[in-house]
Amino acid sequence: MKKRATMISGTKLVIIFIIAIVLMIYSISKWKVHPFLAIMGISLILAIAVGIPLDTIPNTIGKGFSSIFASIGIVIILGTIIGLILEKTGAAITLADAIIRVIGTRFPQLAIMLIGWIVSIPVFCDSGFIIVNPIRKWLSRKSNFSSVSLTVALSAGLYLSHVFIPPTPGPIAAAGMLGLENHLLWVILFGAGISIIPLTAAYFFSTYIGTKVKSEEELDIEEVSDAYKQENLPSTFASITPIVLPIILMAGGSVSVFAGIGGFAGELLVFLGKPIIALAAGLLSAMPLLFTQKKASQLYDITQESLKTAGPIIFITAAGSVLGQIITEAGFVQYIQQHAGTLSGIGIFFPFVIAAILKTSQGSSTVAMTTTAGIMGMYSSSESLMFALGMTAPIDAILVVMAIGAGAMTVSHANDSYFWVVTNFGGLSPQNGYRTQTLLTLILGLTTITALFLISLFV
């Protein structure tokens, strides 16, 4: 029996799709409906509106929902637990201290930016700003440098790794939904590399804006020093191992496949290089931190808090996958394929624009990333938008993950929790928050997508 959805003209499909996306955004941003309910509800409405047979809709929803748990759910949980352990044990402060020892206080913007960039790889940018804020204050007083300039630099460093570099849940989820779960190492490396460009832009912007905007905060040097010089912090080696070990293991797996290493050694390297196993090893390497910091008794609470943090992300990610599955079943992909010649010129800008619209309208970068990734689908599937746009290689998918991340930064304003974290802890008024944080994220997003477009011309 032919699906009724195929009888709907392409133009009507596009109109219905646009209405569905607008309604989803409006329900999240204006009606304050939880993103999970909004995305799932719109997916169901969209399925009915385009004429997908009613008896197949439940299976379609189940297929999209379960695929996330099978591919990337455990990885998100493990990454979240590692990040919280580093936060609770003071390991994040140790990493920050190590960077200051290397760079010194002569270049405070660069120091605080790199601190944020590293801390936010395992830790959410909101939490990361709160963790590092005492160091920012200490650096401002120590170097007699603009507090606003350091606030902007720290915000940029935290935000870029938050949207580009796994094991932060957003880029992990986006990579998994695009079919890159076995290529996470390359996502990490590319994310780290591409972030250099917007980091450079942020450095110059922070220098400029620090002369134009003044902070209202009052620095208490004793409070700042006490917060920074915590006693009995873990060693640098112990602090960085949970981050570096998974990267090394995933690198070993990739090298094994590339070099064609056979036998037991090759199988072992590939096994250890799987993201789930690599992050599990990273989690095990983080356990000694709990014992040396006498916080082993908090493992249950840390795990529970991590599950509460990861749970909404996983479920929203799964809902985004459902939306993507509905879009595929609706015939929207076939319409894109029929107009591939026209749309090929859009290329890398397509996921950027979708993510930017979602980010600006509803505030959450993670929701913007997972929803856009769900719409794009897997690069290896002939039924996905990725395939329809001619993005059928792993490098294409990696570029799309980066484009989605760039869009998911554009822009941070009053409906974004990170906006309020940065403004409140940075001593900025909401008006100055728009002049600093909002303008910063616009610069970061546009700089990154411009660089990605240029790169896409040669790969």
C-alpha positions in Angstrom: 0.0 0.0 0.0 1.5 3.4 -1.0 1.9 5.9 1.7 -0.3 8.9 1.5 2.6 11.1 2.4 4.1 10.5 -1.0 1.0 12.0 -2.6 1.5 15.4 -0.9 3.4 17.8 -3.2 6.9 18.9 -2.2 5.8 22.5 -1.7 3.1 21.4 0.8 5.6 19.3 2.6 8.0 22.2 3.0 5.2 24.5 4.2 4.0 21.9 6.7 7.6 21.3 7.9 8.2 25.1 8.4 4.9 25.5 10.3 5.9 22.5 12.5 9.3 23.9 13.3 7.9 27.4 14.0 5.2 25.8 16.3 7.8 23.8 18.1 10.0 26.9 18.7 7.0 28.9 19.8 5.8 26.3 22.2 9.3 26.0 23.8 10.1 29.7 24.0 6.7 31.3 24.5 4.5 28.7 26.1 7.5 27.3 28.1 6.7 23.7 27.1 9.5 21.3 28.0 11.6 20.6 24.8 11.0 16.9 25.1 7.3 17.3 25.1 7.4 20.0 22.4 9.6 18.0 20.0 7.7 14.7 20.6 4.3 16.4 20.2 5.3 18.2 17.0 6.7 15.0 15.6 3.4 13.3 16.2 1.4 16.2 14.7 3.8 16.3 11.7 3.4 12.6 11.1 -0.4 12.9 11.0 -0.3 16.1 8.9 1.8 14.7 6.1 -0.3 11.5 5.9 1.9 8.8 7.3 -0.4 5.8 7.9 -1.6 5.8 11.5 -0.7 2.2 12.0 3.0 2.8 11.2 3.4 6.0 13.3 4.1 4.2 16.6 6.9 2.0 15.1 8.4 5.1 13.4 8.5 6.9 16.7 10.0 3.9 18.5 12.6 3.4 15.8 13.8 7.0 16.1 13.7 7.0 19.9 15.5 3.8 20.5 18.3 4.5 18.1 19.8 7.1 20.4 19.9 4.7 23.4 21.6 2.1 21.2 24.3 4.4 19.9 25.1 7.4 22.1 23.1 7.3 25.4 25.7 5.5 27.5 28.5 7.7 26.2 26.6 10.9 27.3 26.1 9.4 30.8 29.8 8.4 31.2 31.0 11.8 30.0 28.7 13.6 32.4 29.9 11.6 35.4 33.6 12.2 34.5 32.9 15.9 34.3 31.1 16.1 37.6 33.9 14.1 39.4 36.5 16.7 38.0 34.3 19.5 39.3 33.6 18.0 42.8 37.2 17.0 43.5 38.8 20.3 42.5 40.6 18.7 39.5 39.2 21.5 37.3 41.0 24.0 39.5 44.2 22.0 39.2 44.0 22.1 35.4 43.4 25.8 35.5 46.4 26.3 37.8 48.6 24.2 35.5 47.8 26.5 32.6 48.5 29.6 34.6 51.9 28.2 35.6 52.7 27.7 31.9 51.4 31.0 30.5 51.8 33.1 33.6 49.8 36.3 34.3 51.4 38.5 31.6 48.7 37.3 29.1 45.6 37.0 31.4 43.1 36.9 28.5 44.9 34.0 26.8 45.3 32.2 30.1 41.7 32.4 31.2 40.5 31.6 27.7 42.5 28.4 27.6 41.5 27.5 31.1 37.8 27.7 30.1 38.5 25.9 26.9 40.0 22.9 28.7 37.7 22.9 31.7 34.5 22.9 29.5 35.6 19.8 27.6 34.2 17.5 30.3 32.2 20.1 32.3 29.1 22.1 31.1 29.9 25.7 30.3 27.5 27.0 32.9 29.2 25.0 35.7 32.6 25.7 34.2 32.1 29.5 34.5 31.1 29.2 38.1 34.1 26.9 38.8 36.6 29.2 37.1 35.1 32.5 38.1 37.3 32.9 41.2 40.4 32.4 39.1 39.1 35.1 36.7 38.7 37.5 39.6 42.2 36.6 40.9 43.7 37.1 37.5 42.0 40.5 37.1 43.3 41.8 40.4 46.8 40.2 39.9 47.3 41.6 36.4 45.3 44.8 36.9 43.4 43.9 33.7 39.9 44.6 32.7 37.4 42.4 34.5 35.0 42.6 31.5 37.7 41.5 29.1 38.5 38.4 31.1 34.8 37.6 31.5 34.4 37.7 27.7 37.5 35.6 27.2 36.5 33.0 29.7 33.0 32.8 28.3 34.4 32.2 24.8 36.8 29.5 25.9 34.1 27.6 27.8 31.5 28.0 25.0 33.6 26.8 22.1 34.6 23.5 23.7 31.0 23.1 24.9 29.7 23.0 21.4 32.6 21.5 19.5 34.5 19.0 21.6 33.3 15.6 23.0 32.8 14.3 25.6 30.5 17.3 26.2 27.0 15.8 25.6 26.0 18.2 22.8 28.7 17.4 20.3 28.7 13.7 21.3 25.0 13.5 20.6 25.2 15.4 17.3 28.1 13.2 16.2 26.2 10.0 17.1 23.1 11.1 15.3 25.0 11.8 12.2 26.6 8.4 12.3 30.0 9.3 13.7 30.0 7.3 16.9 33.1 5.4 15.7 34.8 8.6 14.5 34.6 10.6 17.8 38.4 11.0 17.9 38.3 12.9 14.6 35.4 15.0 15.9 37.5 15.9 18.9 40.6 16.7 16.9 38.6 18.7 14.3 36.7 20.5 17.0 39.9 21.5 18.8 41.4 22.7 15.6 38.5 24.7 14.3 38.0 26.4 17.6 41.4 28.1 17.2 39.9 30.5 14.7 36.9 31.8 16.8 39.2 31.8 19.8 41.5 34.2 18.0 38.5 36.4 17.1 37.3 36.3 20.7 40.7 37.3 22.0 40.6 40.5 19.9 37.0 41.2 20.7 37.6 40.8 24.5 40.5 43.3 24.2 38.2 45.8 22.4 35.1 45.4 24.5 37.0 45.6 27.8 37.8 49.3 27.0 34.1 50.0 26.2 32.2 48.2 29.0 32.8 48.4 32.7 31.8 45.7 35.3 29.8 46.5 38.4 31.4 43.8 40.4 33.5 44.5 43.5 36.5 42.3 43.9 37.3 41.0 47.4 40.9 39.9 47.1 40.9 37.7 50.2 37.8 35.9 49.1 39.2 35.4 45.6 42.5 34.2 46.9 40.9 31.7 49.3 38.7 30.4 46.5 41.7 30.0 44.2 44.2 28.5 46.7 42.2 25.6 47.9 44.2 23.1 49.9 44.9 19.5 49.0 44.0 19.8 45.4 44.7 16.7 43.3 47.8 16.5 41.1 47.9 17.7 37.5 48.5 14.1 36.2 45.6 12.7 38.2 43.4 15.6 37.0 44.1 15.4 33.3 44.2 11.6 33.0 40.3 11.2 32.8 40.3 13.6 29.8 43.4 12.4 28.0 43.0 8.6 28.5 39.8 8.3 26.4 41.4 10.3 23.6 44.5 8.1 23.6 42.4 4.9 23.5 40.2 6.2 20.7 43.3 7.3 18.8 44.7 3.8 19.3 41.6 2.3 17.8 41.6 4.6 14.8 45.3 3.9 14.2 44.7 0.2 14.4 42.0 0.3 11.7 44.0 2.7 9.5 47.2 0.7 9.8 45.5 -2.7 9.3 46.8 -4.1 12.5 45.5 -7.7 12.8 45.3 -10.4 15.4 44.5 -10.0 19.1 46.4 -6.8 19.4 44.3 -5.2 16.6 41.1 -6.4 18.0 42.0 -5.2 21.5 42.9 -1.7 20.2 39.7 -1.5 18.3 37.7 -2.7 21.4 39.4 -0.2 23.7 38.9 2.6 21.1 35.1 2.3 21.1 33.7 5.5 22.7 31.8 3.5 25.4 34.9 1.6 26.4 37.2 4.6 26.2 35.0 6.7 28.3 34.5 3.9 30.8 38.3 3.7 31.1 38.3 7.5 31.7 35.7 7.1 34.4 37.8 4.4 36.1 40.8 6.6 36.0 38.8 9.4 37.7 37.9 7.2 40.6 41.3 7.7 42.4 40.4 11.4 42.6 37.5 10.6 44.8 39.7 8.6 47.2 42.6 11.1 47.4 40.2 13.9 48.0 38.3 11.9 50.6 35.1 12.1 48.6 34.6 8.4 47.8 31.4 8.5 49.9 30.0 11.0 47.4 30.2 8.6 44.4 26.5 7.7 44.8 25.4 11.3 44.9 27.7 12.3 42.0 26.3 9.4 39.9 22.7 10.4 40.8 23.3 14.0 40.0 25.0 13.0 36.7 22.0 10.9 35.7 19.7 13.8 36.5 21.9 16.0 34.3 22.3 13.5 31.4 18.8 12.2 31.5 17.1 15.3 30.0 19.8 15.5 27.3 19.4 11.9 26.3 15.6 12.2 26.1 15.7 15.4 24.2 18.3 13.9 21.9 16.0 10.9 21.4 13.1 13.2 20.7 15.1 15.0 18.0 15.9 11.6 16.5 12.1 10.9 16.3 11.6 14.2 14.5 14.3 13.3 12.1 12.7 9.9 11.5 9.3 11.5 10.9 10.8 13.9 8.4 12.4 11.0 6.5 9.1 9.0 6.4 7.2 12.1 5.3 9.1 12.2 2.0 10.9 15.5 2.8 14.3 13.9 2.0 13.0 12.9 -1.4 11.9 16.4 -2.1 15.4 17.7 -1.1 17.0 15.1 -3.4 14.8 16.3 -6.3 16.1 19.8 -5.7 19.7 18.8 -4.8 21.1 21.0 -7.6 19.6 24.1 -6.2 20.3 23.3 -2.5 23.8 22.1 -3.1 24.9 25.8 -3.1 23.6 26.1 0.5 25.7 23.2 1.7 27.3 23.7 5.1 25.1 26.8 5.8 21.9 24.7 5.9 22.6 23.0 9.3 24.1 26.3 10.6 21.0 28.3 9.9 18.6 25.6 11.4 20.7 25.4 14.6 21.0 29.2 14.8 17.2 29.6 14.5 16.6 27.0 17.2 19.3 28.4 19.5 18.2 32.0 19.2 14.5 31.2 19.7 14.6 28.7 22.6 18.0 29.3 24.3 19.5 25.8 24.8 22.6 25.0 22.7 22.1 21.3 23.4 18.5 21.3 22.2 19.6 23.2 19.1 22.4 20.7 18.4 20.4 17.5 18.9 17.3 18.7 17.1 19.3 19.9 14.1 21.3 16.7 14.0 18.1 14.7 14.1 16.8 16.6 11.2 20.0 16.1 9.2 20.1 12.3 9.8 23.0 9.9 9.3 25.5 10.6 6.5 25.5 6.9 5.6 21.8 6.6 5.1 20.3 7.2 1.6 17.1 8.4 3.3 18.7 11.3 5.2 19.0 15.0 4.5 22.8 14.5 4.7 22.6 12.2 1.7 20.2 14.5 -0.1 22.6 17.4 0.2 25.5 15.3 -1.0 27.2 14.9 2.4 28.0 11.2 2.3 31.5 11.0 3.7 32.7 11.1 7.4 34.5 14.4 6.7 31.2 15.9 5.5 29.5 14.7 8.7 32.3 16.2 10.9 32.0 19.5 9.1 28.2 19.4 9.7 28.7 18.7 13.4 30.9 21.8 13.6 28.4 23.8 11.6 25.6 22.7 14.0 27.9 23.7 16.9 28.5 27.1 15.4 24.8 27.7 14.9 24.1 26.5 18.4 26.1 29.4 19.7 24.3 32.0 17.6 23.2 33.8 19.7 23.2 33.7 23.5 20.7 36.2 25.0 18.0 36.4 27.7 16.4 33.0 27.1 19.8 31.3 27.6 20.8 30.2 31.1 24.5 30.7 30.2 23.8 34.4 29.4 22.6 34.9 33.0 25.5 32.9 34.5 28.0 35.1 32.6 26.3 38.4 33.3 25.6 37.7 37.0 28.9 36.2 37.9 30.7 38.7 35.7 29.0 41.6 37.4 27.4 42.8 34.2 24.0 44.4 33.7 21.6 42.8 31.2 22.2 45.7 28.8 25.9 45.2 29.0 25.3 41.4 28.7 23.9 42.1 25.2 26.9 44.2 24.3 29.3 41.5 25.5 27.9 37.9 25.6 25.4 38.3 22.9 27.7 40.1 20.5 30.5 37.6 21.4 28.4 34.6 20.4 27.4 36.2 17.2 31.1 36.8 16.3 32.0 33.2 17.3 29.2 31.7 15.2 29.8 33.8 12.1 33.6 33.4 12.3 33.3 29.6 12.6 30.8 29.1 9.8 32.9 31.3 7.5 36.0 29.1 8.2 34.0 25.9 7.8 32.7 27.1 4.4 36.2 27.8 3.2 37.4 24.4 4.4 34.4 22.7 2.7 35.6 24.1 -0.6 38.7 22.0 -0.5 37.5 18.7 1.1 
